[in-house]
Amino acid sequence: MFDKLEKVKSRYHQISEMLSDPGIIGDQNEFRKLSKEFSGLEGIVNSYNDYVKTKKDAEDNRKLLFETNDSEMKEMAKEEQERLDNKISEIEKEIKELLVPKDPADDKNAILEIRAGTGGEEATIFAADLYRMYMRYFEKKGWKVDTIDFSDASNPGGLKEAVLNVSGKSIYGDLKYESGVHRVQRVPKTEASGRVHTSAASVAVFPEAEDFDIEVNENDLKIDVFRSGGAGGQNVNKVETAIRITHIPSGIVVQCQDERSQLKNKLKAMKVLRSRLYEFELEKRDRELTSQRKNMVKSGDRSDKIRTYNFPQNRLTDHRIGLTLYNLSDIMEGDLDEIIDRLKTADRAERLSETE
């Protein structure tokens, strides 16, 4: 562990020098990447420096403990030794956690997609409920939300699909655990016999890619322009402003029809495309790094059923960590912090066990 810490410290000082290099300062992309890496290493280096200092203090105090004949001084040295030994243990634990590889995308903004799944009209209503839940959560967190695409379902109160760009501080690090199939169990309003139905909606979360994260070749794109559709009235444009972009090598298709400007819709669609391609590369890297990992809290497979919302029992169950909460009504109002915190803790503990 200490060899690794020395390498981290060496890299930290190396980046510190590089950040004052005029050539680096002039290259904004490189400067931004190095600044982010420098910031990520700072906590480890500070803890390591604290550890080295505390170890030296403990050694000096231990000498005093054995050399002094003064009973009062010896008692004080014993108390100090206990304090320093405890502090060393705490710092060691802290350093181990800090050394767990951090997802490089955690600090990024996120693209969040909600789509109605199996279950007919009830699935579209549940998708709309999830949309409302997340919007309440974003509002409580003070995050900014920009709509990229929004498609109402044909039935009243239903949602076919929504694509949102969420920005703020460390958004993806919180929202990435929401990717997967969300299942609902409740009595639909249209069910006369009172029978509980099961339907589902899917949620996908991508880190928002910046220009330097992923390069997209214009020759690999097929761009279609069409008229925006929607619920009717002013939601339907009479001119062709909606954009659909197909990335030919990967087959990924994205579209945006929220803006009245064709250019703005294209820029938003390109942002989603870059983010999907970037996440694809991250998942490929994670599969290589965690090929032996049996239980992943954040699964890259969006066909996984991650959560069940049982309305008759006011119960939510997250199947990845076996978490059951009986405050579903509060959760649907955007109280997601407890769930996300538990998932982050489980993920961190899992990754920490892999390094031991």
DRENDREN-75427 format. One record per atom (N, C-alpha, C): x, y, z. Coordinates in steps of 0.05 Angstrom, whole numbers, plus 5000, padded with zeros to 4 digits. Layout:
N
XYZ...
***
This chain:
356
501749765000500050005000501750255000504050245015505650485017507250544992507950334976509150384950507250534932504650454934502550584917502250874926502350914952501951194962504251374954506651264953508951424944508651494915507651304899507151364870505051574867502951554883500751754882501852034889503552044910504752294918506552414897508052234884509852324863508252434839506052294832504352384810503052654817502252684842501052934851502953174847505453144855507353354852508053404823508053184807508553214779506453384765503853324772501653474760501753764769502553804794502754074805504554244788506854124780508754274763507654314735506254104725505154114697503054334695501554374716499354574716500454864714502954904720504155174717505655204691505654994674506955004648505255164629506355364616504755534597503555364575504955154566503854984544501354844553501254754578498954614589496654814594497355044604495355254610493955334584495455334562494355414536492555204524492754954533491054734523488854684544486554814540484354804560483454524566483254344546482354074550484353924568486853944562488953804578489053924606488954194608488954334634486654234651484254214639481954124654482253844664483253664647483553384655485653354677487853504675489953484696488953614722487453824720486353954745484453764759482853614744481053424756482553194769484753104756486352884768487752984793488753234792490153354815488253374839485853464834483853484855483153214867483053004850482452734859484652614877487152694872489352594887489952744913488852984914489553164937488753044964486352924965485452804991487252575000488052404981489852184987492552284998493652484984496252584991496152725019494052875024493753005050493552795073491952585068491652375088494352225092495752175070498352035072500352205088500452475083502152655098501452655127498952655133497952645161498852385174498652165158499451895168502451895175504051995157507051995162507652165186506452395189506952565212506052435238503652305238502652175262504351935270505351785250507151565256509751655269510851885260513251995272512652085300510352225304509652315331509352075350508251855340507851615356510551495364512451485345515151385351516551555372516351815368517652005388516351965415513751945416512351905441513051645455513451435438514151175449516851175462518751325450521451365462521151495490519551705490519151855516517951665537516051495528514751315546516751125560518651035545520650845556522950975570523551225563525851365574525351515600522851615603522251775626521851605651522651715674522251575700520151725716519251945705517152105719514451965715513151885738510651735736508451895723508252155729506252325717506652355687509152395680509852415652509352165637509951935650509451675637506551625632504851705652501951665649500851835626501852085623501052265602501952145575504352025574505451915550503751665541502851515561501151285555498551365542497251575553494751675542495251785513497451925510498052035484498651815463499951595473500551375455497951235446496051205464493551085457492051255436492151525440490851705422492051685394494751685393496151685367495751415353495751195368495350935355492550915343490551025357487851025347487651195322489051425322489051605300490251475275492451325280493851185258491950975245490450835262488550635252486350765235485350995245483251135230484251235203486751345203487851445178488351225158489250995168489750755151487150675137484950665153482350595142481450805121481851055127481151275109482651255083485251195085486951175061486150935044485450715056484550475041482050545025480250695037477750775023478350965000480251155006480951344985482451214961483850994967485250864945483550684928481050644936479150494919478750654894479250534871479050684845476250814843476351074837473851224835472951214806470351194802469251214775469951484763471451504742472251764731469851934722467551804719465151954709463452064732464051994757462352064779461852364782463852524775463552814778462052944755461352794735460052904711457052954715455953114697453053144695451952884683449352864681448252604672445952644652445652454634443352434617441652204628439152274635437252074646434952024627434451774621432251704603430251524618427751584614425551424626423751334603423251074602421550964581419450774593417050784583414950594592415650324581415250114598415849844590413349674586413449424596411149244593408949324613406449294603404249354621402149544609402449614584400449784571400250054582397750154585397350424595398450464623398150264640399150284667402150334667403650214648406550254647407150544640405550674622406050954615405451134639403351064654402751224678404951204699406050954702408250914721410751074711411251074685413551224675413151524681410751624679410151904686410551944716409851754733410351774762413351784768414851614754417751624758418951894750417951994727418852254718418352474739415952464751415252664771416952624796417452364804419152304827421952424824423152374800425852474795425852784794423852904782423853194781423653314809422053194826421953284854424653264868425953034863428652984875430653194865430653244839432453444827431953724839429453784843428654044854429754064883429453854899430453854926433453884928434853764908437853774907438854034895437054194883437854444871439354404844438754174831440054114805438554234782439954304761438654414737437854184718435454214706434554004688433854134661434954014640434354114613433053874597430653914587429253704573430353684544431153434537432153384510429953264493428353084504426152964489423952894508421452924500419252864518416952774500415952524504413752424488411552324505409252464504406852374519405852114507404551954523403151714513400451794503399151614488396451674477394351694499394751554522392851564543393351804562391351914574391652154592393452084616395352264622397152224645399352034641399651934616401751734611404251864597406551734601409051824589410251594573410851644548412151444531415151444536416351684535419251714538419951994546422052014563423152274570426152254571427552444560430452454561431252724573432752714595433452954610436452984613437353234613440153294618440253424646441453294666441453384693444253484700444453734709447153844715447253964743449653954755450054044782452753934791452953854816455353744827455253444831457053294818457253004821454652864816453352934794450652834788450752534781452552454763452652174754453351994777454952084796455751914818453351834836451251994835448751934850446751784832446451874808444251774791444851514777447451434776448151194761446850934772446050944797444850704810441950674801440850864787438050854779437650694753439750634739439550484714438450204718436350134703435249864704432249874701431049644705428149614703426849664730424949854731423449914755420649794752419849624771417249484769415349594789412749624781410749724799408549514802407549504827405249324834403149494847400849524834398649684845396049624829393949734840391349704826390949944808390849894781390550124763387850254767387650504760385150654762382950544745383850404723381850294705380950014712382049904734381449624743379049634761376849534751374349534767374249334789375649104785375548884805377448924828379149124826381049174848383448984848384048864825386248674823388848824819390948734833393648854831394948774805395948974790397348924765400248974768401948854752404748904751405549014724406949234724407949344699410749464705412049564684414749654688415449894670417650024679418850244663421850214665423250304645426150284646427450554650429650564664431150804668434050754659435050934644437850924635439251184642441651164654443151404662445951384649446751604636449351624623450851864634453551844637455052084644455152264619454752524624454852714601457652734592458152664567460852674556461552954547464053034552464953294542466353244515466953454500468053424474470653254473472253294494474853154494474652864504472252784515471852514524471552314502470252404481469552214459469452374433470752264412470752394386468652254368467052414355465052304337465652394308466052204291466552264263463952324248463852564237461352654223460552454201462552324189462052134167460551884177460651844204459351604215456451664223455451904216452751984225450851994202448351904207446151944189444152124203443652364191441952564205439352594189437152554204434452594192433052824205431652984190430153214200427153154196425553204216422653154214421153344231418553344228416853514244416453404272416553584292416153494319413253404323412953194339410353094346409853124375407353094383406753114412403853084417402853204438400053174446398253334429399353514413397653684395397953974402396454134387396454424392399254544388400154704407402654844404405054654407404654404416406854214418407754104391406154154370406854044344407854274327410354254317411454454299410454414271410054634257409254614229411654614210414054644222416454634206418254404216420054314199421754084206424154184223423854154250425954234268427054004284425553784286426453554302428653414288430553304304432953174293433152884303433752704284434352434292437152364281438952274298441752214290442251924294443151784274443951504276446951484274448151364294451051314293451451034280452351034255452350794239454050574250456450614260458050394270456850254294455550394312454450274336451450214334450150344315447250314312445650474332446950644348445550814368443951034353441451064362439751264350438851454372439151714368438151914387436552124372434752244386433152464373432452674394431952914383431153134400429153304385426853364398424853524386423753734405425253784426424153964447424454254440426554324424427054604417425654674390425054934386423955024361426055064340428555064349430855104330432054844323432454804296433654554287436554524298437954744298440754744308440954664337439154784354439154714382438454424387436554314371435854034373438153854366439653934345441953784337444153774358444654014370446654024391445953854415443353854423442453684445442653394438441853324414442053044405444952944405446753114396449553044395450653004424449653154442450453124470449652854481447252764474446352494483447952274469448452314443450052114428452752074440454152304445456852284457456752144484454752204500454452084526453951784525452351694506451851414503454451264494455851384476458351264466460451254488460551474504462451494526461851274547459251244554458451044574459050764564458750724538459350464526462350394530464050594526466950554531467550494560466150644578466550604607465650324615463450224604462449964611464349744601465549794577467449594566469849584584470749814594473049824612472449684638469949734649469249614674468949314672468049214649467848924646470548794646472548934635475248824635476448834663475949054678477049084705475748904725473148844721471648694741470548434730472148294714471248044701470647834722471847854745471347654766469247744786468147974782466348084802463647954799462547844820460047694819457547864825457948054843455548214851456148504846455048614825455548904820453049064828453449254846451149424854450149584830452049694815451249844791451649654767449549534758449749354736449549504709451249424690451049544664448749434647447549224657445349094642442749224649441549374631439149514638436649344636437049084630434748904631434348794659436248864677436048764705433748904719432148754733430048874750431348964776431549224780433049324803431249394827428649454821427049564843424149504839422749454861419749414859418349624877416349744866414749944879411949824885411449744909408949614916407149814931405149924916403450134927401550034949400249804946398449714967399749694994402349614995403749585020405549825027405450035010407150275014410050195016410849995000413549865003415149904978417749964982419749964961421949764967422649594948424749404951426849444930429349484938431549484919432949214920432749064898433548784897436548744897438048944890440948914889442248894916441149034936442349024963440348924984438048824974436048714993434848925012434649175002433649395019430549415015429149415038426249445037425549685055424049875044423150105059420050125057418850215078415950245079415050535079416350695062415550975059415351055030414150875014413950914986412651184978410651264994409251524988411251754989413051745009415151965011417151944988417851694981419851654959418751764933416251714928415051814903414852124902415152244926415352534927418152634925420052454918422852544913424752494936423952344957425752284979427452044973429452084956431151864946433851844960434452034978437152034989437851785004436051675020436751435035437351195017435851154996436350934977439050974964439551214953442051264939444451244957444251344982446451325001447051035008444950865011445350585017446750444994445950504970447150384946450050464943450650724948453450814946455150684967454050644991455550515013456150225005454150084995454449804987456549774964456449954945458249954923461150004932461450194950464150264960465250024976463549894993464549675009465349434990463849404969464449184950467049234936467549474928470049544914472349544933471849614958474049614978474849324984472949134985473648854990475348744967475048844943476548754920479548834922480049044937482849144939484349024962482948874979484248765003485348484997
***
